Each structure stands twice: as structure tokens, then as C-alpha cells.
Amino acid sequence: MVTLAMGIAQPAAAQVGNELDSDTRVDVTYENATFARKDVGLSKFRNTLKVDVDRKLGARGPFDDFGMFLKLRGTFDGVYRMNDDKYGKRAGHAVQLENTVGIPGQSVPHGGGLGSAANPLTAGLAGLPGGGAFGFNATDPSAPRYNPNEGMEVLGSHLARTDGGVAFGVPVRPCDEDSRGCIDDYLDADRSELEAPEFNDRLDFIREAYFAGTIPLDNGAGLFLKVGKQQVVWGRTDLFRVLDVINPVDYSRNNIYDELQDIRIPMWIAQAEYRAGPTETFDDLNFAVVWNFDKFRPHNIGQCGTPNVILDAGCFMRGMKNLWDNGGTVANFANLGLPGLAATDFGPNQIGIRKAHMPSWSLSNTQLGVKLEGQKAGVGFSLNALTYRSQLPSLRGGIPARNPFDPVGAVDTVPQPHPYPYLIAFDIHFPRINLIGGSMDLQVDSIKSVFRLEAALTHGEEFPNGLRERLFSESRVFRYVIGWDRPTFIPFLNKDRAFLISGQLFGQHLLDHELEQRPLGKVGMPDWEQNNIVTLLVKGFYMNDRVSPQVIMAHDVRADATAIAPSIDWLVTDQLKLTVGANIKVGTGARKFDDCRTCNPFHPFSASPGQGPNDGSLGLSGYEPLGRFRAGPIGMAQKEDELQFTLQYTF
């Protein structure tokens, strides 16, 4: 299978290994990945040591072929010390938030959205009918819930100006330096955990540790067993996860651009595979059961303040958690009946993210999959089914919150067990998902091509939805990938060696998509109802395959965003490999969508003219927070162009 990894920093140097004896192989590899990002400077100085041990034990007990496998990986990324004003203890600064009341483009300091001398037109906002207790503590360090204007960035500011939409300050320092917005057991890493991510309580320095063997059966078939910490690879395509969803993924390592084998998070899993071999109908047939009995683990989407935060979602969550815990200012939020919108202060427990519900270990929280795989007349196929928990977070509204317009309920010490419809206050959940799907690969000799197909239908995935009172809903999702690989001679580039050309078309269709036109814009699910991403790899070989240039491109059709990753691999010796490349993004960039400023949860105080108590949003749009789903992971990384250098040495 061709690996369509968009990461330039994942070389595949020849592994010579050290033969301790005829049945044991040990490979030790050191890798340094140094990346420099435009307008940021150093974005990665990752040093990795990998140890792979393969021990063949031969026939043992009922097994005729038994072995143990161990893969260790330890990483230290020096960027959090070497560039600490961007990613470490000195990151962030005091921020200003846009306030378009009266004077378009006027800004007021964070924490000064009410009665600020910078814009006196906002004065008196806290005195609206009901005597609402807007506001928070940004000035007294001795008081509880202290939320100073320091160590912050404006949400989305790396990509676009607020431009009349909502935004708020987000803390960006590691959680041991600044605990604001850190979500317990989810996005709460301190500096040591960020710079050495494998050394944690989940023992991630053990990449894989498993036993595997085959028990021969009387009918000529065999029972293959594999138990331990491992990666389970389903499907036949690369880069896009359609069937390959058993292991979560660490997107904080290099966004979507690394090879999946390097960013899958291994889990404790048991596999049993009945290998029937040739049958009357099929040339080969196998049936497998996969049980992921490990404690649930989500994708690592990247903590805000780190170089790789996919969709910038970790920053949105950290900022929202800070708003819930400590209160804060939100740009361009309130309508005072004057031109523009006022930057508005909210107190604690009024808007934001309350907590993450991380599934504890129980038998019902484990994951189970089955696969039928075979081959017929040169066509390989599989049928797959899996029940698992979503590895991406779902934000569910409808939690109890405080009404800032209620002179009693807004007081921090008074319980307020009342959920409000359309209120931007959430808990994080990881819902149960059921998947059915299949894959196929076939070789077409007449055109010297191999085609790879993969498709899956899921039930239970949850998406943001401004048309629902809790601001989310379920949708069935159909995903597919069509891949094509072909060795092709390009004589004017190399008349002696064929180039590898590989393309993929990835599609996603939300079958229960909801979108509605409202007076000020569209409201509903920000995710595209149907979207495609196209990739292309062209790879050449020179100097007896020791020099290999390549270019990989990916284009998100609806987001109008493209990533281009050229690179050159040079195998200097059998042990030393160098890779030089770049990762460049072009396209539209930030996109706008309904931001729920006109959702009216606190009727009549939050109502727009003529808006009833359950009318929902009118569709006023901005870049934050939901435009990220329209821009996609490539569009949200438009300002993250990098030069990349990797050295890998195998001992």
C-alpha cells in the first residue's frame, strides 16, 4: 500500500538491525526533526529514540509459530524551551477585543468591555433591565476566579481578524504555568508532558508490546492470536480514516501530515483471526474479531499554545473553559440598539465549557469489531463492523447555567440548576458510534494500475447544530475513499526509473444534515453536507534509489484549501538518511458561519427586535467559533507554512 503521508518529517531509512542471535532482531534509531514556521520561528525541535525488538520463539505449546514484539519510543521536543515566547512559559500577551459600537473597528482591552474609557458608548451595559451582574475579576489577584489580561491570544487571531464577529481571549501557556482553561483529564498538559509526550501515566513510551502466534487446526486452517499493546490497521487506503478507526490518533505531533503508523495511539487489544485459507468459493478467507479492552482514549487534538492544534479546536475549548470558570469578555456580542455590537463581559458559569465527561473503564465502554476478509480472482475484499466511542469530542448544550440578567441567579454563590435553550454553555461528551463498511483492492494489468476502495456508514456521530435547542444533533455519515496507484515513466525526468503516481478521492456525506436560511444568514450544521478532498503523490527515484524527490498535494474542495508538500529524501549511507522539505498551504483560509450571538437564550433581555422566546438564532455570522468546520484542517492551517529538516540514523 502506498503511504500518502503529508508529513515531510517521517523518513523510512533502511533498518539494518543488530542480530543478537538468529531469532532476535533489535533496531535502534535516532531521529531529529527541526521545523521552522513562517512568522513564528522554530516550531519543532523533536528528538526521538526508537527501539524495536522482534523475538521469534518458534513452536511453543499449541503454537507452531510464536513471537514477541516490543517497540519503544521516547521523544523530547525542545521547542517549548527554545521558543518559549511562542510555545512556553512566556507565550501570549495582553489582548484587545474588537468593539464595533458607535465607532467601527474600535477595540477595548480584555476585561474592559463595560464602561471602558476606550469606548464610553459601552457604559451602562450592566444596568440593563433586571440589574444583570455582568463582569469578572481581572484586577484583584487575591480574589477567587482571578482572570488577568496576560499570557493570552485572541481566538483565531493567527488566521484572521475578528472582523465584526465574536472572539475572546485564550490562555496559551502550559498548564503548570497557567491553569486557566485547562480541562481536567483531557487538555491539561504541563510543559514536561508537552515536550516529552510519551512519558505519561498511559506509558506511551511503549509503542507496541504484544505476543502473536498461530495455532494449527486439523482441517488445515489456523487460528492466529495477537494480544498486547498494538495498532490495528483496517482498510486499504492512506491518510484518511474510513475503516481505520480502532486506534485514536495523535494530531498534536504534526497535524494531519504524518504517516498514520507514527501517529496512531497504540491501545491494549486482543485479536483472534480464523484463517480458513482457500475454500470452494474463495481463493482465501479469514474471519477476525478485535476487542479493544483498554480504557477509552480520544484523539489528541492538540492543546492550545502548542505548534499543532487541529482545526484550532483546542484553543476554542480552552477559551470556553476559561469563560465558564472565570468569566471574561466576548467581542461584538451585545446589541445596544446602536450601530455595531458591544464587547460584553460575562461572569463565571454563564457561558463556556463546564467539563469533559471522560468514559471510565467498564466492559460496556470497551470496543468490539469483526471483519471478514478474503480474495477472489485477484480481488481482495473485506466486510467490517465496529462499535466504539467517538474519538472526537461532542459539545452538548443544555447544561444548568446562570442567567446574567437575573439579579439573584447571576450571583456566583447561588445555585442555578436551570438549562437555557440555545445557550452557548456545554459539556464535552464522547458518544457511542456503530460502523459498518467494507473495502476492496483490484489490480488492472491492462493499465498497470491498482485501485483501492473503502467505504463506511456510521450511526451516532454528533455535530454542532444551531437549529437545535441544545446546539447539537446526530447524523448518519457515509464516507468513502477511492485510491489509484500506477508506476509511470516520465522520460524527460528519468528515462531509466518509473515514477510512482498515486491519487485518492475522499468523500464525506452527512445524511441527516440540517441547514436553514434565517433573516441574517444560514443556521444549522456548519459541517458541509457533502465534501471531497483530493490528494496526489508523485515520487521519483535516482542514484540507485538513494535520492527520492516527491511532492504531495491535498485539496479540500468545499473549503477551497490546498496543502503542498515537496521533499527530497537522501539515503546517505545504509544507516543515515536526510530529508529536506516544506509544507505550504494556499486557499481561502478562514470561513464564516452563524455564531449564535442572536440565539436569544435569556428572553426578553437577549432578544433581537421581533424575536420570540424559542425562535433560535437569526443567522448572524463570524469566523468564530464555527467557521473552523467550514475551513477544515487545511484551511485552518493556512498560516502554518513550514520548512522542515529531518535526520535519521539507525545503529
N, C-alpha and C positions, 0 to 999 in steps of 0.2 A: 504494500500500500504506500502510495506517495504521501509524505507528510507535508501538508500545506501550512507549516508553521510560519507565522509572520514575524517571529522574533529573530533578530539578527544574532542574538547572543546565545544561541544554542548549537554549538558546533558538535559534530559527530566524529571526533578523531578516532583513528584506528585504536582498538584496545588490544594491546599485546599481552598483558596479564603476566602474572607470576605463577608458574605451576609448582605448588608446594609438593604435590605428588600427582600421580596420573589421574586421580579422581577429584582433585581440588583445584580451583582456579580463583585467584584473588586479583582484582584490578583496583588500583589506586589512582585517582585522577584529581588534579588541582585545576581550578578554573578561576580566572579573574575577568569580570565583566565591568567595563568602565563606560558609562554613558554620559553625554553632555547634552543638555536640553537648551533650546533657544530661550533667551531672556531669563534663564534660571541658573545656568551653570551646571555643575556636577549634579546629576540625578541618580547615579548609581555607581557605587564602588564596591561591588559584591565579590567577595572571596569565598569560594566553595571548595570543600574537600569531600570527595565521594569515594566510598569503599564498597566494592561489590565482591561477595563471596558466593561461589557456586560449588557445592559439595555433593558429589554423586555417591550414594551409598549402595547402589546395586540392589540385588534381591534381599529383601528383609521381610520376614513373616509372610503375610499373604501377598505382598507386593513383589512384582518381578522387576520393577524399576522405581527406585525411591531416591529422593534427594532433598536437601535443604538449601535454601536460598536466603541470603541476607544482603540488604542494601542499606548503607548508612550515608547520611548527607548532613553536613554541618555548614552553615553559612554565617558570615559576618559581613554586613554592609556598612561601610564606613561613612556613607553619605550623611548619616544623622549627626556625625561629629564634624566632618569636613565641610559641610554646607549647612550648619545648624541654624543660620538665619533664614533658611527656606524650609528645612525639614526637622529641625531640632529644637533645643530649649530656647532659642532666640527668635523662633519663627513668628510671623504675624506682626501686627502693629495696631494702633488705634485706627478705627474706621469711621467713615462718614456715610450716611444713608440718604438716598435721594428723597426729596420732599417737593412735590410739584404744585403745592397750594400757592396760588397767587403769582408766584414767580417760577415759570417753567425752568426745570433743571436745578432749582435751589437745593442745597444739601444742608443737613443738620447733623451734628455729631451723634454717634451711637449713645443712647441713653439720654438724649436731649430732644426727643421728638415732641415733647409737650412744653409749650411756652418758651421755647428756646429763643435766646436773643438773636440767633442766626435767622430766624424767621418767625416774628411775633404773630403771624396770622394763625399759627397753630395753638396759640394760647387759649385756654378755656376748654380744651377738648375733654378734659377730665370732669368738667362740670356739666356734661350733657344730662338730660332728664334722667333721674334715678340716682344721681350722685355717684357714678361709677368710680371704682378705685383702680384706675389705670396706674401703671408705674411700677418701678422696681428699684432695687438698691444698687446704684453704680458708683456710690461715693463713700460709703462707710465700711471699711474693711472689717470692723469689729462686729457688724451686724450679720445675722444669718442671710443666706442666699445672696452673697455679695457677687456682683456680676460686672466687673470693671471693664472699661473700654481699652483692653490691651491684649496682645497675643492673638489677634483675630484677623480674618479676611472677610470681605463681603461675599456672600454666597454667589457663585457663578462669575465672580469678577475676573477670573483668569481667562474667561472666554468672551464675555460681552458686558457692556454697561447695563445697568438696571433698566434704563430707557422707559421710565414711567411705570414699571411693574413692581412686584413685591421683591424684597430681598431683606436679609438680616445678617448680623454678624455671626461668624462661626469660629470658635476656638480651634487653633491648629497645632498647638504644641502637644508632645507626647503626654499621655495621661498621668504620668508621675510628676510632670511639670505643671500641668493644668488639667484638673479632673472634670472641668465643665463640659457637659455634653457627652461624656463617656458612658456608654451603655453597658451595664454590668453583664459579664459573661458573653458579650457579643463583640462590641467595638470598644475595647477598654485597654489596649496595649500600652505599656510603658516603653521607654526608649530601648531598654535591653531586649524586650520582646520584639520590637520592630527591627533592630539591627541583627539579631540572631534568632530568627523566627522558628527554627526547628527545635530549639531548646525550651520546651514548654511542658505543661502538665499532661499533654497528649502524646509526649515522646515522639515528636515528629522527626527527630534525627534518625529514627528507624523508618526509613522509606518503605522497606519491604522486609518481612521476616516470615517465611512460610515453609511448610513441608508439602511435598507433592509426590504422588506416585500412582501407579496403575495396578489394579487387581485383575488378573486374567480370569475370565469366566469360561465355563465348559463349552459354550456354544461358539467360542472363538471371538466373542465380544470382550470388552474390557470396561472396568469401572475406574475412572480417573478421579482422584480426590486431591483437593488443594485447600489447605487450611492455614490461616495466619493473616498477617497484615499485608495487604496487596492492592493492586489496581486490577479491576475487571474491565476489559475493553469489549464493549458491544458495538456492533455496526461496522461499516466498511469505508466510511468517508472520514475526512480530516477537517480539523479546525472547528466545525460546527457540531454541536452535541444534539443529536436527534435521538438515537438509541443509547448512546454512550453517556448515561446519566447516573450510573450507580455510585461513582465516587464524586464528591464535591471537588471544586476547582479553586486554586489559589490565584485569583486575578490580581492580587497585590504584587505579585512577582514581576509581571511585565504586561499588565492589562490582558488583552486577548491575543497577544502577539507571540507567546511562547508555545513550544510544542506541548501538546496535552500530556505526554508522558512525563514532562518535567513539572507540570502544574496541577495534575490530579493530586488530590489529597488521599493517600492510602488509608484504608479502613480495615478493621478486623472482619474478615469474611470467610465463609466456608462455601466451597464449590464442590458439587458432585456431578460428574458427566458420564452418562452411559453411552459408550462408543460401540454402536452396533456394527459399524463397517458396512460393506456392500450388502444390499438387500435385493429382493426381486424387482423392486421398483426404482431404487436409488443406487447410485454409484457409491455413496457414502451417507451415513445418517447418524446423528448424535442428538442426545437429549440431555440438557443441563438444568440444574437447579442452583440458584445463587441465593445465599442467605447472608445479608449484611447485619451482623448481630452487634455491631459497635454502637456506642452512644451516638445519637444524632449529631451531625455536624453540618453547618451551612457552608456555602461558598465564602471564601474570604474576598469581600468586595473592595477592601482597602479602607483603612482608617483615614479620616480627614487629617491633612498635614503630612501625608506620605506621598511619594512620587507617583504612585499608580492607584487611582481611585476610580474604578469603572463606573461610567455614567455620572461621575461626581456624586453618586448616591450616598457614600459615606459622609460627605460634607453636609448634605441636606439633613441626614439623620442626626448628625452631631449638633447641628444648629438647632434643629427642632427639639432635641432632648434638652439643650440648654434653655430654650424658651420655656419648656414645661417646668423645669426645676427652678429656674432663677428669674424668669421673666426677661423681657428685652424689647427692643424697638424693631418694628417692621416698617420698611419703606413704603410710601404711597398706598397706605391701607384704607384710611377713613375718608369718607365723603362728607365735607362740611357744607355742602351747598355752594361752594366757591369753585372757581376754576382750579383744576388739579386735585390731587389726593394728598392727604396729610400723613407724614410719618407718625406712627402711633405706638405708644408704649403699652405692653401687656404685662400683667403681673404673673406670678407663678401659678401653675395648674389651670391656666386659661386656654392656651393653645400649645401644640407641640406633640412630642412623643413621650408617653409616660414610662413604658418599659418594654422589654422584649421577653416574650414567653418562649424560653428555650426548652424544647421537649426533654424531659428526663428519661433515663433508661427504663424501659419496660418492654415486655415481649411485644406488646401492641405497637410500640414505636420502632421496632426493627423493620427491615425492608426485605422483601422476598421477590425473586424473579425466576422465570422459567424461560428456556429457549430451546427451540427445535431447529437444528442446523443440518444442512445436507448439501449434496451435489448431484446434479442430474445432467448428463450430456454436456459437461463443461460449464454448466451454470451453477454457481454457488448461491445458496439462499439461507435465510433464517426467518423464523417467526418468534416474536418476543412479547413477553408480558411482564410487567413490573408494578408493584405497589410500593411507594416510597413517600417520604416527606419532601416538600419543596425545599430546594437548597437556596432559593432566593426569598427574601423577606416579603411579606404582605403587610401593608398598613391597614388596619381595621379601625374605622372610626366608631362613634357611638359609645365612647367611654365617659364616665362621670367627670365633669369639669366644672369650673367656677364661672359664673356669669359676671363679667366685669362691669355691667350696668346695674347690678343688684347691690345696693349699699351694704347688705348683710352677707350675701353669698360670695361677694368678692373678697371678703376678709380671709386671710390665709389660714387662720386657726379654726374657721367654721367649716364643718363637713358640707360637701355639696354633691350628694350622690345622684345627680341628675344628668343624664346624657342629653345633648342638644343635637337636633338633626342638622346635617351639613356642616358641623363644626370641625375645623382642621385640628383635631386632637385625636391621637391614635395610640394603639398598642401594636407591637410587631408580633406577627404570628408566622408559622411555617406549616401551611395546610398539607393534608394528605392528598397525594396525587396517584391516579391509576393510569397506566400507559399500556397501549397495545401497538404493535408495529411489526416491521419486517425489513429485510434488506436483501440485496441481490447484487452479484457481480457476474459479468459475462465478457468474454474475450471475442472480439470480432477480427479475425485474422485478415480478412479482405481489406480492411482499412487500418490494420496494425494498431488497433485501439482496444483499450479495456474501459468498460463502463461500470460505474458503481452507483447503486441506487439505495436509498434509505428513506423510510417514512414512518411516522408515528402519530398517533392520536392520543391526547391526554384529556383526562377529566379531573377537575378540581383546582386548576390553577386560578389564582386571584389577581386582579388588575385594578388599578385606580379607576374610579368611575364617578364623575361629578354629578351624574343623574340620580344616584342612589343616596339615601339619607346618611348611610354610614361611609359613603365615599369610596366604596369598592364593590366589585361583583365578580362572580365566577365566569369563566368562559372555557368551553372546549377549544383545544388548539390543535391544528393539523400542521405538522412540519415535515419537510422533505428536503433531500439533497440529491442532486444528480451530478456525478463526477465523471470526468473523462481524462484518460491518460494516454499519451502517444509519444514514442520516440520519433523524432523528426530531424532529418538532416537540413541544415541551413548552410549551404556550401560557401557562401561568401564570409561566413563567420568561422566555420570549421568544416573542412571537407572530409575529415577522417573520423569524426566522432559525432554521433547524433545528440541533439538536444532533447531534454525531457520537457514536454509541454503538458501541463495538467490544468484543467479548469473545473470549477464547481459552481453550481447554481443552488443556492439555499433559499427556501421559501417558508414563510410562516403565515398562517391564516387563522384569525380569531373567529370562530364560528358563531359566537354569541356576542359579537361586538355591538356596542351601543354608542351612537353619536347623534346629536340633535342640534339644530340651529336655534339659538336663542337671540334676543334683541342685540346683544353686544358681541356675539361670536358663537363658536361651536362649543358644546358642553357634552361630556361623556368620557369615553375611554381615550386617553392620549395615545396609547399604542396604536400603530397603524393596523387597520383591519386586515390588510394583506400587504406583505412586503417581500422583497427579494434582495439578496446580497450575492454578487458575482465575484468570483476570485479567479486569478490566472497566475500560474507559475511557469517561468521559462528558466531552465537551468542548463548550463553548458559545462564541458569538461575539457581541460587542457593539461599538457605536461604529464601524460600518463595518469590523468585524473587527480593530480596533486593540486591543481588550481581549478576552482569551480566557481565561476560567477553565476549569479542568479538575480532575478527580480520577481517579487511577489506583489500583486496588486489586489485590492479588495474594494468593491464599490457598493455602497448602500443606496439602493435605487430611490426610495421614498425620502430618505434623509438628504440625498444629494451630497454624500460624503465619501471620499476616497482616501485610502491609505496606500502608499507606495513604499516598498522596502527593498532597495537594491543592496547587494552584498557580494563580497568575494571571500571564499574560503581558500586558505593556503596551507596544505599539509607540508610543513617544512621538513619534518622527519616523521618516522612512524610514531613518534611519541609527542611531537609538538605541532599544534595547529593554531593558526591565527585567523581571525575573522574581522573584517572591517566592513561596516555598512552604515545605513541610515534608515530612519523611519519618518516618513513625510506624509502629512495629511493635507488635503485640499478639499474645498467644498463650501457649502452654505454656512456650516457652523451652527451656532445656537438657533433654536426654533422656539416659537411661542405657542402657548396653549392656555386655556382657561385656568386661572389661578385661585378661584374660589373666594376672591375678595367680595363678590356680590352674592355669596351663598346664604346670607341672612339667618344665622343660627339664633340670634338674640332679638327676635321680633318684638316690638317695632323699632328698637334702637339701631339695629344693623340693617334695616330695610332701605332699599333704594326706592325712589318715587314710584308708587303704584304696586309695589311688591308685597305679596301676601306672605303669611307665616310659613307656608310649606312650598313656596314656589321654586326654591333652589337657586342655583347660580344663573345670572343673566349672560355670562359668557365673556366677561372682561378678561383679557389675556395678557400674559407677560412671559418672559423667559423662564422665570422660576415660579413654582418648583417643578411643574410637569412638562415643560418643554424638553427636558432631557430625554423623555421617552420617544419624542419625535426625532431628535437629533441622533439617537443611538450611540453606541460606544465609540464609533469612529468620529461622528460629528462632535461629540462632547470632548474629544481629544484633539481638536483642531489646532490648539496652541501648544502641542506637546511634541513638536518636531525634535528629533534627536540624531546625533552622531554616536555610533556605537562601535566599541572595540572589545574583542574578546580573545583571551589567550587561554589555551587548554593544554596541559601537559599530563601525559599518562606515564606513571612509573612502571 
